[in-house]
């Protein structure tokens, strides 16, 4: 019995020792597995101040812009709104809008208000030139050269040569059809002869169609 009791004690002690060893090993694994998480947590924490700084900068910029806007005279703001309306609804050029704002026959804004408006106005002037060009073709049946000259004319639309050329290069128009429409108009409203119409269609002081376009028009007159 004594031997069995001794063996039982030793066995019990061995089990306790084994349990302690297992506990230590598993505890070490848990510590090891949690270490990367601590690193990730610290990285996430360190990135938050960076984001906060960026947000603060953006907020400061907005506040500064708001302050600047509050200091703008009401006349200047009105001039800008008018300029935007002319650009959007009438497809006008930058130069034409600037003149319209200060014109005695136009909006009569001060030079300072007009200058402010034009400095703030951001618009696609080439797109406006294209819209104007297509309007001249569809509504007035003008020639390609006639449209270009009208776009850049100081008495016309006042677009830059670059803007006008963009419009001509990108517009969709049948200029032979335009020449025929013009020829019929001259025939019906002014009772002109075919040869006189041809001359008027190709004249530099007239419609400025090409010879080919004018010939097509005359050949297709009724």
Secondary structure, 3 states (H helix, E strand, C coil): CHHHHHHHHHHHHHHHHHHHHHHHHHHHHHHHHHHHHHHHHHHHHHHHHHHHHHHHHHHHHHHHHHHHHHCCCHHHHHHHHHHHHHHHHCCCCHHHHHHHHHCCCCCCCCHHHHHHHHHHCCCCHHHHHHHHHHHHHHHHCCCHHHHHHHHHCCCCCCCCHHHHHHHHHHCCCCHHHHHHHHHHHHHHHHCCCHHHHHHHHHCCCCCCCCHHHHHHHHHCCC
